[in-house]
């Protein structure tokens, strides 16, 4: 399987649950009790999405590279992390 790199956005909601999404992959969202779990779950969701698209012969969405894709792990903020 080819390697793909995407930016993850992780936010902590008012109940303390971490919500993760991938803007480059439409509809790809997940969550977790911890930041790490939310990222791990999102990686799995992205992998399944890519596998499904490949099995259907559909193109895989690619993310445009951007300069400076650092992230902060501050609670209640939006974080970008390369997956």
Phi and psi in degrees as GROMACS dihedral restraints (atoms count N, CA, C in turn):
[ dihedral_restraints ]
;  ai    aj    ak    al  type     phi  dphi    fc
    3     4     5     6     1   -65.4    20    10
    4     5     6     7     1   156.1    20    10
    6     7     8     9     1   -95.1    20    10
    7     8     9    10     1   135.3    20    10
    9    10    11    12     1  -123.6    20    10
   10    11    12    13     1   151.7    20    10
   12    13    14    15     1  -126.7    20    10
   13    14    15    16     1   126.2    20    10
   15    16    17    18     1  -132.8    20    10
   16    17    18    19     1   157.0    20    10
   18    19    20    21     1   -92.0    20    10
   19    20    21    22     1   132.3    20    10
   21    22    23    24     1  -102.6    20    10
   22    23    24    25     1   141.9    20    10
   24    25    26    27     1  -112.4    20    10
   25    26    27    28     1   125.1    20    10
   27    28    29    30     1  -125.0    20    10
   28    29    30    31     1   128.5    20    10
   30    31    32    33     1  -129.2    20    10
   31    32    33    34     1   149.0    20    10
   33    34    35    36     1  -102.5    20    10
   34    35    36    37     1   124.8    20    10
   36    37    38    39     1   -82.5    20    10
   37    38    39    40     1  -179.5    20    10
   39    40    41    42     1   -66.8    20    10
   40    41    42    43     1   -17.6    20    10
   42    43    44    45     1   -93.4    20    10
   43    44    45    46     1     0.6    20    10
   45    46    47    48     1    90.0    20    10
   46    47    48    49     1     0.3    20    10
   48    49    50    51     1   -81.3    20    10
   49    50    51    52     1   140.1    20    10
   51    52    53    54     1   -92.5    20    10
   52    53    54    55     1   127.3    20    10
   54    55    56    57     1  -108.9    20    10
   55    56    57    58     1   127.7    20    10
   57    58    59    60     1  -121.0    20    10
   58    59    60    61     1   147.2    20    10
   60    61    62    63     1  -148.8    20    10
   61    62    63    64     1   165.8    20    10
   63    64    65    66     1  -129.7    20    10
   64    65    66    67     1   102.2    20    10
   66    67    68    69     1   -56.5    20    10
   67    68    69    70     1   -30.9    20    10
   69    70    71    72     1   -77.6    20    10
   70    71    72    73     1   -14.6    20    10
   72    73    74    75     1  -116.2    20    10
   73    74    75    76     1   100.4    20    10
   75    76    77    78     1   -54.2    20    10
   76    77    78    79     1   130.0    20    10
   78    79    80    81     1    74.9    20    10
   79    80    81    82     1     8.1    20    10
   81    82    83    84     1   -92.4    20    10
   82    83    84    85     1   104.7    20    10
   84    85    86    87     1  -136.2    20    10
   85    86    87    88     1   156.4    20    10
   87    88    89    90     1  -156.7    20    10
   88    89    90    91     1  -172.4    20    10
   90    91    92    93     1  -157.5    20    10
   91    92    93    94     1   174.8    20    10
   93    94    95    96     1  -170.8    20    10
   94    95    96    97     1   161.0    20    10
   96    97    98    99     1   -72.0    20    10
   97    98    99   100     1   -24.7    20    10
   99   100   101   102     1  -125.4    20    10
  100   101   102   103     1   163.9    20    10
  102   103   104   105     1   -57.6    20    10
  103   104   105   106     1   -47.2    20    10
  105   106   107   108     1   -62.4    20    10
  106   107   108   109     1   -40.2    20    10
  108   109   110   111     1   -65.8    20    10
  109   110   111   112     1   -40.7    20    10
  111   112   113   114     1   -62.7    20    10
  112   113   114   115     1   -41.1    20    10
  114   115   116   117     1   -67.7    20    10
  115   116   117   118     1   -44.4    20    10
  117   118   119   120     1   -59.7    20    10
  118   119   120   121     1   -45.7    20    10
  120   121   122   123     1   -64.4    20    10
  121   122   123   124     1   -37.4    20    10
  123   124   125   126     1   -67.1    20    10
  124   125   126   127     1   -40.9    20    10
  126   127   128   129     1   -58.3    20    10
  127   128   129   130     1   -42.4    20    10
  129   130   131   132     1   -63.9    20    10
  130   131   132   133     1   -42.0    20    10
  132   133   134   135     1   -63.4    20    10
  133   134   135   136     1   -41.7    20    10
  135   136   137   138     1   -64.6    20    10
  136   137   138   139     1   -42.7    20    10
  138   139   140   141     1   -60.4    20    10
  139   140   141   142     1   -45.2    20    10
  141   142   143   144     1   -63.6    20    10
  142   143   144   145     1   -39.4    20    10
  144   145   146   147     1   -60.8    20    10
  145   146   147   148     1   -47.9    20    10
  147   148   149   150     1   -62.6    20    10
  148   149   150   151     1   -44.6    20    10
  150   151   152   153     1   -60.7    20    10
  151   152   153   154     1   -41.0    20    10
  153   154   155   156     1   -65.1    20    10
  154   155   156   157     1   -44.4    20    10
  156   157   158   159     1   -62.3    20    10
  157   158   159   160     1   -41.9    20    10
  159   160   161   162     1   -64.2    20    10
  160   161   162   163     1   -41.8    20    10
  162   163   164   165     1   -65.2    20    10
  163   164   165   166     1   -25.5    20    10
  165   166   167   168     1   -92.5    20    10
  166   167   168   169     1    -2.8    20    10
  168   169   170   171     1    73.3    20    10
  169   170   171   172     1    22.2    20    10
  171   172   173   174     1   -94.4    20    10
  172   173   174   175     1   153.1    20    10
  174   175   176   177     1   -69.1    20    10
  175   176   177   178     1   150.3    20    10
  177   178   179   180     1   -92.7    20    10
  178   179   180   181     1   127.4    20    10
  180   181   182   183     1   -65.3    20    10
  181   182   183   184     1   136.4    20    10
  183   184   185   186     1  -111.0    20    10
  184   185   186   187     1   145.8    20    10
  186   187   188   189     1   -98.2    20    10
  187   188   189   190     1   135.7    20    10
  189   190   191   192     1   -71.3    20    10
  190   191   192   193     1   136.1    20    10
  192   193   194   195     1   -66.6    20    10
  193   194   195   196     1   141.6    20    10
  195   196   197   198     1  -126.4    20    10
  196   197   198   199     1   154.0    20    10
  198   199   200   201     1   -83.1    20    10
  199   200   201   202     1   138.6    20    10
  201   202   203   204     1    68.0    20    10
  202   203   204   205     1    84.8    20    10
  204   205   206   207     1  -118.6    20    10
  205   206   207   208     1    47.6    20    10
  207   208   209   210     1   -73.4    20    10
  208   209   210   211     1   172.4    20    10
  210   211   212   213     1  -149.1    20    10
  211   212   213   214     1   162.9    20    10
  213   214   215   216     1  -121.8    20    10
  214   215   216   217     1   147.0    20    10
  216   217   218   219     1  -102.1    20    10
  217   218   219   220     1    22.8    20    10
  219   220   221   222     1   -62.9    20    10
  220   221   222   223     1   137.8    20    10
  222   223   224   225     1   -64.3    20    10
  223   224   225   226     1   151.1    20    10
  225   226   227   228     1    59.9    20    10
  226   227   228   229     1    30.2    20    10
  228   229   230   231     1  -133.1    20    10
  229   230   231   232     1   164.4    20    10
  231   232   233   234     1   -86.5    20    10
  232   233   234   235     1   130.5    20    10
  234   235   236   237     1  -121.0    20    10
  235   236   237   238     1   141.2    20    10
  237   238   239   240     1  -113.9    20    10
  238   239   240   241     1   125.1    20    10
  240   241   242   243     1  -133.1    20    10
  241   242   243   244     1   136.4    20    10
  243   244   245   246     1   -76.0    20    10
  244   245   246   247     1   130.7    20    10
